[in-house]
């Protein structure tokens, strides 16, 4: 029995009879995933092949810096609707992006406070009027999280919280054909930490993976997490794709976690800030191992400036996109933006006064248009 068949059999045996895929209900009304012409694709509600080229991190707050005066009110009348319709959507479409990956933007970054802006509301996605992915805040064990203790996945209050999250988000989005699917955690710390999260440790001690009992314990823990989140979503939304956690490919990833996720997600999603060759090798590894389509959900090539800021490397973006479009398992590439530069990320396609990064955008726009199916 090959590895892929083994994982499928294991999932059915260990996950309460769930099929070996979290695939959303087949529909002509919502995004799905399918293999066509020798490669994997998102499939639009109209049945068209779709390679997601999305921009992450879209937040209007830089327009309201004190140094900008009344720019926000004068130009957009203090209206998110006007900003999304008059600025964001036209820009993304003219630059060749066909989706929005993750709207939240980092706004503070430090050892005790590292936070992102809020996610878009259902109404804001409607004003944007583009295909989009949405993150569900089931838990906060992101590798950058500096403040929130680990959740107890066996506790009734966490199960209740998951139901509330799905009731608040998915029940409103369940009929939206523009929604591609749902993300969970950004770079979950299943078995690793970063300086910000070191105080609370990883969710599971990696030293315990040296024994079969420890590996089984992690598999059971992750199964509880993925089953609970999956079931919460499906109570309110039987249709849309589940894109799961965005795993940090530059840190250790436990195979037990991936195995536990397989019955409950439709796509394996990764953050990976590396060269096209290394990113492609990582995606190939997980696609071949699991048979799941893979998504590069957060990545950027950057050119560092002397003042500490960064500029997008447009040529680097083009090389990455070309590599991923040739990858038979990859269904998309989402650029770690942002749309507007703030003083925390210090990198964006427009600065806080809305001046565009013309050099990067020339390469990005050409690459996006050349990559269309």
N, C-alpha and C positions, 0 to 999 in steps of 0.2 A: 504493500500500500504506500503510495507516495505521500509526501508531507502535506500537500493540500487536502487530499482525501482524509488523512489522519486528523487534521484540524477540524474538518467538517464533521467527522464522526464524533470526535471529542465534544464538539459544541452541542450536538444533539443529545449526547449521553449525559452531559454535566449541567445543562442549562434548562432543565425542566421540559424537554421536548421541543424547544424552539428550533426552527429551521436554521440552516447554516448561513443564513444571511438576514440582516435586518432590513432587507429591501422593502421600501414603501409599496403600498398597494398599487398594482399596475393601473395606469390611468392615462387618458389622453388630456387630462386637465391640469396636470402638475409635472414638474421636473422629475425625471427618473434617471437611471444610469443603465447603459447597455453596451455590449460589445458589437461593433459594426466595422466591417472592412478591415479586420485584423487589429483593431485598437478599441479602447474604451472611450466613451463619451458621456457627458451629460446629454440627456435628450429633452428638448423643450416640450411644453404642452402641445405644440403644433407638430411634434414628431421630428423636429430637425436636430441634427448633430450640433452640439454646443460645447466648445472649449472655453471655460470660464477665464476671462482676463479681467481680474477685478482690482480695484484700488481699495486699500485699507485706510482707516484712520481719517475720518471726515468730521471735523468739529469747527463751528464758526467762531469759537471764543477768541482766537487771535485777532479777529476784526474789531474786537471790543477792547483791545489794549488801550490804555489812556493815551499813548502816543498817537493813536489813530483818530483821536478826536471823535467826531460824530459820524464816522464813516458808516458804521452799521445802521444807524437810524436814517442817515441821509440817503444811502444807496438802496437799502432793503426795507426801510420802514419798520424796523424791529420785528421782521417777519421771517420765521424759518421757511414758511411756504414760498415766499418770494426768493429767498436765497437759494433754496434747492432747485426751484424751477428756472430761475434766471441766471444762475451762476454754475452750480455744481453739475446738474444734469447736462447742460450744453457742453461744458468743458469735458466731462468724462467721455461723452459720445464723440466729440470732435477729436479727442486724443486716442480714440480707438478702443477704449475700455468698453466691455459689454456687460459688466456686473459690478456689484459692490461686495467686497469680502467681509470686512469687519469694521464697523463704523467708529468704535471707541478709540480715543486717542490718549496717549500718555500725557498727563498734565502736571504731575509731580513725580520726582524720582529721587529717592533717598533711602537710607537704612531704616527709617522708622515710618516713612510715609511715601508710598509708591502707588499712585492711583491713576485711573483712566476716566475719561469723560463717560457720560451715560450712553447707552445704546439708543439708536433711533426708535421712535414710537411707530406703531402701525401707520398712523397718519403721515408721518414724515417719509416712510417708504413709499406711500402712495404719491406724495408730491414729487419724489425723486423719479418715480415711474421707470425703474430699471430692474432687471433681475438682481436679487440680493440674497445674502446669507445673514443669519441672525444668531447671535450668541445668547444662550440660556444660562443664567447665573445660578446653577445648581449648587456649586461649591466654590471655594476660593483657595485651592492649593496650586495656584499659578506659581511658577518659579520666582517671579518678581514680587509676590505678595509679601508685605512686610508687617502685616497687622492682624490677620485673621487666623485663629486657631483652626486645627484640622477638625472637620466634621466627623461624627460617628455615623457611618452608613447603616448601622443596625438600629439606630435610635428612631423611635416613632416620630420625633419632632423633625428629623431630617427627611423622612418619607413624606410627612405633611408639607414640608417646605417644597419638596420637588413637585408635589401635586399643585401647590399654590403657583409655583413658577410656570408650570404648564398651563394652568388655568388662566393666569394673567397674560401670558405671551401667546401660547399655541392656540388657545381657543379663539383668539382674535385673528390669527394669521392663517388658520386652517384652510380657508377657501381662497387664498391669494395665489393665483397662478404665477406671480412674479417671484415668489419665495423659492429659492433653490433648495435650502435645507438649513438645519440647525447645527451650530457648533456648541461645544461645552467649554472645557477648560483651555486656557492659553498656556501651553507649556506646563503640564501637570507634573508635580514633583512626587511621582510614585516612589522612586528609589534614589532621587538625587535632590540636592539643594543648590541654591545660589546664595551669595552673601546676604541678600535681603531676607531670605527665608530660613537661613541656617539655624536661627534661634529655636524654631519649632521642629526641625529635622525633617527628613522625608516622610511620606505617608507610611512607608514600610521600610524596615531596616534591611538594606541589601545584603548584609552579612548572613541573614537567615535564608537566603536563596542557595546557600551551599548544601542544604539538606532537602530531601524530597518533601518532608513535612512542611518546611518553610515555603517551598515553591507552591505547594497545595494551598497553604494559608493565603498567600498573595492572590492566587487564582480565585479562591473563594471570595476574598475581599473585593477584588475588581469585578467579579461576576455580580455581586450584590449591587455595586455602584452602577454598572451598566444596565442591569435588568431594571432597577428602580427608576432610573432616568428614562429609559426606553418606555417602560410601561406608563409613566406619568405623561409623556408626550402622546402616546397612542390612545390614551383615554380621551384626549381632546382633539387630536389631529391624526387621523389614520392615513394621511396621504404623503406628507412631505418627507424628503430624504433626511436621514440622520448622518451628519458629517463628523460627529463625535469630538473628541479632544484633538487639539493641535499639538502633537508630540514634538518635543525639542530634539531634533535629530543630532544635535551637537552634544547631547548628554546621554547617559545610559538609559536605554529603554528595555524594560523587562518583557521578555517574550510571553510570560504568564499574563501580563496585562493585555497585550495585543490579542492573545488567544481568548481571553475573557470577553473582549469587545466584539469579536467577529460576529456572533449571532445577533448583535444589537445595533450595528452601524452599517451603513451602505457604502461608505468611503473611509479610507484611512488618510487622515490629514496630518501634515507636518509643517513645522517651522524649521528652516535650515538656511543659515547664513554661511554659505560656502560657495565654492566654484561650481560651474555647471556640471563638471565631471563627477564631483563628489556628491552633489545633490542627486544626479541621475542614478548613481550607484546605490545610494540609500533607497530611493524610490523603487528601483529594480529589485533590491533585496526583499522589501516588504511585499511588493506586488507578486513576485514569484513565490514567496513563502505562503501567502494567504489567498491569492487569487482575487483580492479586492482591488478595485480601482484606487488610485492614490492622487492626492491633491497637494501641491505646494502652496500652503495657505498663508505663508508669511515669509517674505524674503526681499532683500534689496541689496543691490551693489552700490556702494557709496564711495565718493571721493572726499577725503577729509581735508578741511581748510585750516589755515593757521590759527584762525580765531576760535576754533573748537566747533564750528558749524560743519555741515556736510552737504555735499551736492550729490544728487543722483547721478550715477554712472549710466548714462543712456545706452552706451555701447554694451556695457555689462548686462543691462536688462535685455537687450536684443539677443545677446548670446544665450542667456538663460532661457528665454522664450523659445528660441529656435531649437534648443536641446530638448525642452519638454514637449514641444509639438511633435518631435520625432519619437517620443517615448510611448510605447503602445499602452501602458497602464495609466498614464497621467491624464486627468480630466480638467486640469486648470492650474493657473499661476496667478497668485494674488500678491500685488506689490505692497510691501510695507512702506506706506506713503511717507508723509501725509499729504492731504489735499492742501492744507494751509500750514505754513511753518509757525510753530510756537517756540518759546525759548527753552523748552524741555527737550523735545526731540531734535530741534535745530535742522530739520531736513524736510523739504516738501516740494511739491510741483509749483506752488505759488507761495510767495512770502506773505507776511502779515498785512501788507498793503496790496496784496493780490497781484504783484508783479510775477510773471511766469518765469520758470527756469527754461528758457527757450532752447538751450543746447541739449539738455536732457530730453525735453519733450519732442524735439525733432526725431531723435532716435526711437523713443518710446512709441510715438504715433506711427512711424513707418513700420516698426516691428509688429505692432498690434494689427495693423491693416493687412500686412503680409501673412499673418497667422490665421486669418479667418478661414474656416473650412470651405 
